[in-house]
Amino acid sequence: MNHSGVRDVEVVVIGAGQAGLAAAFHLRRAGWAPDRDFVVLDHSPRPGGAWQFRWPTLTYDKVHGMHALPGMELTGADPQRPSSEVIGGYFGRYEQTFGLRVHRPVSVAAVRTGAGGRLLVETSEGAYAPRALINATGTWDRPFWPRFPGQEVFAGRQLHSAQYEGPKDFRGARVVVVGGGTSAVQQLLEIAPVAAATTWVTRRPPVFREGPFGEEQGRAAVALVEQRVRQGLPPRSVVSVTGLPMTEAIRRARASGVLERLPLFARVTPSGVVWADGRTVEAEVILYATGFRAALDHLAPLRLREPGGGIRLDGTRALRDARVHLVGYGPSASTIGANRAGRTAVRDIRRLLDGAAQPARGEAELAGRLAS
């Protein structure tokens, strides 16, 4: 800690979801010690990243594409347990196994330029002055709410998918579900059997993906997201360009009419929604499964954004500040992408800080064990 009460460290990691834990693993593997050379800050109350907030009826067998964290597989999980419990428990064991010493709950108010070429990270547990930053804050804290005329006069309930707690709250109700992503479909399929009626509304016609989704298709999807980031535009999710995986449950729902889709309505009325052609649907509930945006407000003092609204990256490094790396953002916003991004960020930070002291012997021995 320096004379001003600010603690000097080499690296601060903000966020302990998949991307943040992967980055912390690679920092430790490189020989840096938690709480001495780097700190991991997480505002959530428990391990699990955004997974800990998933609705209880989202069981582990319904999770698509969960990729293991580096160095430790997720094995023996009960497919009928809530994914929040399975993955939260896995993340917690991972933190303990590798001694990552995550600080929680800690809120980060702002990151700005500090003294002596360091950054200044202002948090609820005090300030840190790192030489580099790995931001892994994801999107959960910024649910996107679309705006429609008349929303303020709707007499029923409006909620975002982040607030969804299962189908029990929709029993006997007429429900409009807005959104074309995986969460929209999963929640719609749960709600339909208990609701009086459901209406599915999307901006664009949904695309259902048949057959396996291999490495080639994955690279193509990531490339589309990466193209927007290179242009300085806000990224779309990787899922938005992969399409919806066709499952047996989705086939049944399409055959029964549950997944018959309507275009976006024009406005909300006190009793439902209305389209420009005069069509109306009565509803007691509108569920906005409209996704999330990157939670980056704390980085605003660094002025990293381009005129298009996004942050341009070279790999994971922000082009406007080489000390700042974004993992789990844009093309790395998938579980396997987050793992790779964590490794890339640490590699580049080691190059940036190549004048840093070598790890002590004990830490070097631990790094060797982690690498094996």
C-alpha positions in Angstrom: 0.0 0.0 0.0 1.4 3.4 -0.9 1.5 6.6 1.1 -2.0 7.6 -0.1 -3.7 4.4 1.1 -4.0 3.0 -2.4 -2.8 -0.5 -2.8 -0.3 -1.2 -5.6 -0.7 -4.4 -7.5 0.4 -5.7 -10.9 -3.0 -6.6 -12.2 -6.7 -6.2 -11.2 -9.3 -8.6 -12.5 -12.8 -7.3 -12.4 -15.4 -10.1 -12.4 -15.2 -13.7 -11.4 -17.4 -15.4 -14.0 -16.0 -17.7 -16.6 -13.7 -15.1 -18.2 -12.4 -13.7 -15.0 -11.6 -17.0 -13.4 -9.9 -18.2 -16.6 -7.7 -15.0 -16.5 -6.9 -15.5 -12.8 -5.9 -19.1 -13.5 -3.5 -18.0 -16.2 -2.1 -15.2 -14.0 -1.3 -17.7 -11.3 0.1 -20.1 -13.8 2.4 -17.3 -15.0 3.8 -17.1 -11.4 1.8 -14.1 -10.0 0.4 -14.6 -6.6 -3.2 -13.8 -5.6 -3.5 -10.9 -3.2 0.2 -10.0 -3.7 0.6 -9.5 -7.4 -3.0 -9.5 -8.5 -6.5 -9.3 -7.1 -9.8 -10.6 -8.4 -12.9 -8.5 -7.5 -16.4 -9.7 -7.9 -19.6 -7.9 -6.9 -21.8 -11.0 -6.8 -22.5 -12.5 -3.4 -21.4 -16.1 -4.3 -19.3 -17.9 -6.8 -20.9 -18.7 -10.2 -20.8 -15.5 -12.2 -24.2 -14.8 -13.9 -25.1 -18.5 -13.7 -25.9 -18.0 -10.0 -28.9 -15.8 -11.0 -30.4 -18.2 -13.6 -34.0 -19.3 -12.9 -34.3 -22.5 -10.9 -36.2 -24.5 -13.6 -33.2 -24.1 -16.0 -31.7 -27.4 -15.2 -28.2 -28.4 -16.2 -29.4 -30.6 -19.0 -30.9 -27.6 -20.7 -27.6 -25.7 -20.8 -26.1 -25.4 -24.2 -22.3 -25.3 -24.7 -20.9 -25.0 -21.2 -17.2 -25.3 -21.6 -15.0 -26.3 -18.7 -12.6 -23.8 -17.0 -8.9 -24.3 -17.7 -7.2 -26.9 -15.6 -10.3 -28.5 -14.1 -13.2 -30.4 -15.7 -16.8 -30.3 -14.6 -17.7 -33.9 -14.1 -20.5 -36.0 -12.5 -23.1 -33.2 -12.6 -26.7 -34.2 -12.1 -28.5 -33.1 -15.3 -31.7 -32.5 -13.3 -30.2 -30.1 -10.8 -30.6 -26.3 -11.4 -27.7 -25.0 -13.6 -27.2 -22.2 -11.0 -26.3 -24.8 -8.4 -24.2 -27.0 -10.6 -22.1 -24.2 -12.1 -22.0 -22.1 -9.0 -20.7 -25.1 -7.1 -18.1 -25.8 -9.8 -16.9 -22.2 -9.9 -16.6 -22.3 -6.1 -14.5 -25.5 -6.1 -12.4 -24.0 -8.9 -11.6 -20.8 -6.8 -10.6 -23.0 -3.8 -8.6 -25.5 -5.8 -6.4 -22.8 -7.4 -6.4 -20.5 -4.4 -7.7 -17.5 -6.4 -8.9 -15.6 -3.2 -11.7 -13.8 -4.9 -12.8 -10.6 -3.1 -16.6 -10.4 -2.8 -19.0 -8.7 -2.7 -16.9 -5.8 -4.1 -18.4 -3.1 -6.3 -16.1 -1.2 -8.7 -17.2 2.4 -9.1 -14.7 3.7 -11.6 -11.4 3.0 -13.3 -9.3 6.0 -14.3 -5.7 7.0 -15.0 -3.7 7.2 -11.9 -0.2 8.3 -10.9 3.1 6.9 -12.2 1.6 5.3 -15.3 -0.7 3.1 -13.2 -4.5 2.9 -13.3 -6.7 3.7 -10.4 -9.5 1.3 -9.6 -12.0 2.8 -7.1 -13.9 0.1 -5.3 -16.2 -0.4 -2.2 -13.2 -1.9 -0.4 -10.8 0.8 -1.2 -8.6 1.8 -4.2 -6.1 -0.3 -6.2 -3.4 1.0 -8.5 -2.6 -1.8 -11.0 -0.2 -1.6 -13.9 -2.8 -3.5 -16.0 -6.5 -4.4 -15.8 -8.5 -7.4 -17.0 -12.1 -6.5 -17.3 -14.4 -9.5 -17.2 -17.7 -7.9 -16.1 -19.9 -9.6 -18.7 -23.5 -8.4 -19.3 -25.8 -9.6 -16.6 -25.9 -6.2 -14.8 -27.2 -4.4 -18.0 -30.4 -6.0 -19.1 -31.7 -4.4 -22.3 -35.2 -3.0 -22.0 -36.7 -2.0 -25.4 -38.9 1.1 -25.5 -42.4 1.0 -27.0 -45.1 3.7 -26.9 -47.6 3.1 -24.2 -45.5 1.0 -21.9 -46.2 3.3 -19.0 -50.0 2.8 -19.2 -49.9 -1.1 -19.3 -52.1 -2.3 -16.5 -50.4 -5.7 -16.2 -46.9 -6.8 -15.3 -43.7 -6.1 -17.3 -40.5 -7.9 -16.6 -37.1 -8.7 -18.1 -35.9 -12.3 -18.5 -33.3 -11.5 -15.9 -36.2 -11.3 -13.4 -37.7 -14.6 -14.5 -38.0 -17.1 -11.7 -39.9 -19.9 -13.4 -43.3 -20.6 -15.0 -45.3 -20.6 -11.7 -45.7 -16.8 -11.9 -47.5 -17.0 -15.2 -50.2 -19.6 -14.4 -53.5 -18.7 -16.1 -52.2 -15.5 -17.6 -52.1 -14.2 -21.2 -48.4 -13.6 -21.8 -46.5 -11.8 -24.6 -42.9 -12.9 -24.9 -40.6 -10.5 -26.7 -37.2 -11.7 -28.0 -35.7 -14.2 -30.4 -32.8 -15.6 -28.4 -32.2 -18.8 -26.5 -33.6 -17.5 -23.2 -36.8 -16.3 -24.9 -37.4 -19.8 -26.3 -36.6 -21.6 -23.1 -38.8 -19.4 -21.0 -41.6 -19.5 -23.6 -41.6 -23.3 -23.6 -41.8 -23.3 -19.8 -44.6 -20.8 -19.7 -46.8 -22.1 -22.5 -48.1 -25.2 -20.6 -49.4 -23.2 -17.6 -50.5 -19.9 -19.3 -53.9 -19.1 -20.6 -52.3 -18.0 -23.9 -48.8 -17.0 -25.2 -47.7 -14.8 -28.0 -44.2 -14.8 -29.3 -42.8 -11.6 -30.8 -39.4 -11.1 -32.4 -37.7 -8.3 -34.4 -36.5 -10.7 -37.1 -37.7 -14.1 -38.1 -35.9 -16.7 -35.9 -33.4 -19.0 -37.5 -33.3 -22.6 -36.2 -30.1 -24.5 -36.7 -30.3 -28.1 -37.7 -27.4 -30.6 -37.3 -24.2 -30.3 -35.3 -22.4 -27.0 -34.7 -18.8 -27.7 -35.4 -15.5 -25.8 -35.1 -15.8 -24.3 -38.6 -19.3 -22.9 -37.9 -18.1 -21.6 -34.5 -15.2 -19.7 -36.1 -17.5 -18.2 -38.7 -19.9 -17.0 -36.0 -17.1 -15.5 -33.9 -15.6 -13.8 -37.0 -18.9 -12.0 -37.5 -19.0 -10.6 -34.0 -15.3 -9.7 -34.2 -15.9 -7.7 -37.4 -18.2 -5.3 -35.5 -15.7 -4.9 -32.6 -12.9 -4.1 -35.2 -15.2 -1.4 -36.6 -15.7 0.1 -33.1 -19.3 -0.9 -32.9 -21.1 -2.4 -29.9 -20.8 -6.2 -30.2 -23.7 -8.5 -30.8 -23.6 -11.8 -28.9 -22.1 -14.8 -30.5 -25.4 -16.6 -30.0 -27.1 -13.9 -32.2 -25.2 -15.1 -35.2 -25.3 -18.9 -34.6 -29.1 -19.4 -34.7 -31.2 -21.4 -32.3 -30.3 -25.1 -31.9 -33.1 -27.4 -33.0 -33.9 -29.7 -30.1 -36.7 -32.2 -29.7 -38.5 -29.8 -27.3 -38.4 -27.1 -30.0 -39.7 -29.4 -32.6 -42.7 -30.3 -30.5 -43.3 -26.6 -29.7 -43.2 -25.7 -33.4 -45.6 -28.5 -34.2 -48.0 -27.4 -31.5 -48.0 -23.7 -32.6 -46.2 -22.4 -29.5 -43.3 -21.1 -31.6 -45.4 -19.3 -34.2 -43.8 -15.9 -34.3 -45.2 -12.4 -34.9 -43.3 -9.3 -35.8 -42.8 -6.5 -33.3 -45.9 -4.7 -32.2 -46.2 -0.9 -32.6 -47.3 0.0 -29.1 -48.5 -1.1 -25.8 -52.0 -0.5 -24.5 -53.5 -0.7 -21.0 -54.7 -4.2 -21.8 -52.1 -5.6 -24.2 -50.3 -4.8 -27.4 -51.3 -3.5 -30.9 -49.7 -3.7 -34.3 -49.6 -1.1 -37.0 -52.2 -3.0 -39.1 -54.7 -2.8 -36.1 -54.2 -6.4 -34.8 -54.4 -6.6 -31.0 -53.5 -9.2 -28.4 -54.8 -9.0 -24.9 -52.2 -9.7 -22.1 -51.7 -9.6 -18.4 -47.9 -10.0 -18.7 -45.2 -8.8 -21.1 -41.9 -10.6 -20.7 -38.9 -8.9 -22.4 -36.3 -11.6 -23.2 -34.3 -9.0 -25.1 -30.8 -9.7 -24.0 -28.1 -7.7 -22.3 -25.5 -5.1 -23.0 -21.8 -5.1 -21.9 -21.5 -3.7 -18.3 -18.7 -1.2 -18.9 -19.8 2.0 -17.3 -17.0 1.9 -14.7 -14.5 2.2 -17.6 -16.0 5.5 -18.8 -13.3 7.7 -17.3 -10.7 6.0 -19.6 -12.6 7.1 -22.7 -12.1 3.8 -24.5 -15.2 3.9 -26.7 -15.1 4.7 -30.4 -17.6 7.1 -32.1 -19.7 4.0 -33.1 -20.2 3.2 -29.4 -18.0 0.1 -29.0 -14.5 -0.5 -27.8 -12.0 -1.5 -30.5 -9.7 -4.4 -29.5 -6.5 -6.0 -30.7 -7.1 -9.5 -29.4 -8.3 -8.6 -25.9 -6.3 -5.3 -25.6 -8.2 -2.0 -25.9 -6.6 0.0 -28.7 -7.0 3.3 -26.8 -5.2 2.0 -23.7 -2.8 -0.9 -23.9 -3.0 -1.5 -20.1 -6.7 -2.5 -20.4 -7.9 -5.9 -21.6 -11.5 -7.0 -22.1 -12.3 -10.7 -21.8 -15.8 -12.1 -22.2 -16.5 -9.1 -24.5 -17.6 -9.4 -28.1 -15.9 -12.4 -29.8 -14.9 -13.9 -26.5 -18.4 -13.8 -25.0 -18.8 -17.5 -25.0 -17.6 -20.1 -22.5 -14.8 -21.5 -24.7 -14.0 -18.0 -26.0 -13.7 -16.6 -22.5 -11.1 -19.3 -21.6 -9.0 -18.4 -24.7 -9.3 -14.7 -24.0 -8.1 -15.1 -20.4 -4.9 -16.8 -21.7 -4.4 -14.2 -24.4 -4.8 -11.3 -22.0 -2.3 -12.7 -19.6 0.2 -13.4 -22.3 0.0 -9.8 -23.6 0.2 -8.3 -20.1 3.3 -10.3 -19.4 4.8 -8.7 -22.5 3.7 -5.2 -21.3 5.1 -5.7 -17.8 8.2 -7.6 -18.9 10.3 -5.6 -16.4 8.3 -7.1 -13.4 10.2 -9.0 -10.8 10.4 -12.8 -11.3 8.1 -14.8 -9.0 9.5 -16.1 -5.8 10.7 -19.7 -5.8 7.5 -21.0 -4.1 5.4 -19.3 -6.7 7.5 -20.6 -9.6 7.1 -24.1 -8.3 3.3 -23.6 -8.1 3.3 -22.3 -11.6 5.0 -25.4 -12.8 2.4 -27.6 -11.0 -0.4 -25.6 -12.6 1.2 -26.0 -16.0 1.5 -29.7 -15.7 
